[in-house]
Amino acid sequence: MTFTASGSPAAWSGVYDAEFSGGEVYFGGAEFSGGAVVFRGAKFSGGEVDFSDAEFSGGEVYFGGASDWASPPTFPLEGHAAPGVKLPEKEDQSQA
């Protein structure tokens, strides 16, 4: 899976209202190399969402619109998001 801008800095893709509540979603091999991917309204309430083998070489992955952050995703740099990854502000993160 590759996410790239098509020549426009405004190019973006959206993942809206997805619910990650059990099981595992693995983004290994995904390449984020341009534009933006927005996880708006997403709920990370259980299970595992793993970005640890994804490549972040440009663009932006935005989680600021997530509606539940009780079980946050795993990223390549243990304990830190990759460059270009925008996490929800602390006051926006659900701990429910």
C-alpha positions as CSV (number, residue, x, y, z in Angstrom):
1,M,0.0,0.0,0.0
2,T,1.5,3.4,-1.0
3,F,0.1,6.8,-0.1
4,T,1.6,9.5,-2.4
5,A,0.7,13.0,-3.5
6,S,-0.2,13.2,-7.2
7,G,1.8,16.4,-7.8
8,S,-0.3,18.5,-5.5
9,P,0.6,19.4,-1.9
10,A,-3.1,19.4,-1.1
11,A,-3.5,15.7,-2.1
12,W,-4.9,13.6,0.7
13,S,-6.8,10.4,1.5
14,G,-9.2,9.9,4.4
15,V,-10.0,7.0,6.7
16,Y,-13.3,8.1,8.3
17,D,-15.0,6.7,11.4
18,A,-13.0,3.5,11.3
19,E,-13.2,1.5,14.5
20,F,-10.1,-0.5,15.7
21,S,-11.5,-2.4,18.7
22,G,-10.1,-5.9,18.5
23,G,-7.7,-8.1,16.5
24,E,-4.7,-6.7,14.6
25,V,-4.4,-4.3,11.7
26,Y,-0.8,-4.3,10.3
27,F,0.4,-1.5,8.0
28,G,3.8,-3.2,7.3
29,G,5.0,-2.3,3.9
30,A,2.8,0.8,3.7
31,E,4.6,3.8,2.4
32,F,3.6,7.3,3.3
33,S,5.6,9.4,0.8
34,G,3.5,12.5,0.1
35,G,0.2,14.2,0.6
36,A,-1.8,13.4,3.7
37,V,-3.7,10.5,5.2
38,V,-6.4,11.6,7.7
39,F,-7.8,9.2,10.3
40,R,-10.8,11.4,11.2
41,G,-13.3,10.1,13.7
42,A,-11.3,6.9,14.1
43,K,-11.7,4.9,17.3
44,F,-8.6,3.1,18.7
45,S,-10.2,1.4,21.6
46,G,-8.7,-2.1,21.6
47,G,-6.7,-4.6,19.6
48,E,-3.5,-3.6,17.8
49,V,-2.9,-1.2,15.0
50,D,0.8,-1.6,13.9
51,F,2.7,0.9,11.8
52,S,6.1,-0.3,13.0
53,D,7.2,-1.5,9.6
54,A,5.6,1.3,7.6
55,E,7.8,3.8,5.8
56,F,7.3,7.5,6.5
57,S,9.3,9.3,3.9
58,G,7.2,12.4,3.3
59,G,3.7,13.8,3.6
60,E,1.6,13.6,6.7
61,V,-0.4,11.1,8.6
62,Y,-2.9,12.9,10.8
63,F,-4.6,11.3,13.8
64,G,-5.8,14.6,15.4
65,G,-9.4,13.9,14.5
66,A,-9.5,10.4,16.2
67,S,-12.5,10.2,18.5
68,D,-11.0,7.5,20.8
69,W,-7.3,7.0,21.6
70,A,-7.5,4.5,24.5
71,S,-5.3,2.0,22.6
72,P,-3.0,4.0,20.3
73,P,-1.2,2.5,17.3
74,T,2.4,1.3,17.4
75,F,5.0,3.3,15.3
76,P,8.6,2.5,14.0
77,L,10.3,4.6,16.7
78,E,9.3,2.9,20.0
79,G,7.5,5.3,22.2
80,H,7.5,8.0,19.5
81,A,5.6,8.7,16.3
82,A,7.5,8.9,13.0
83,P,8.3,12.2,11.4
84,G,5.2,13.5,9.6
85,V,2.8,11.7,12.0
86,K,0.5,14.1,13.9
87,L,-1.0,12.6,17.0
88,P,-4.0,13.9,19.0
89,E,-3.3,16.6,21.6
90,K,-3.2,15.2,25.1
91,E,-6.5,16.9,26.0
92,D,-8.2,15.2,23.0
93,Q,-7.1,11.7,23.8
94,S,-9.8,9.4,25.3
95,Q,-8.6,7.2,28.1
96,A,-12.0,5.4,28.3
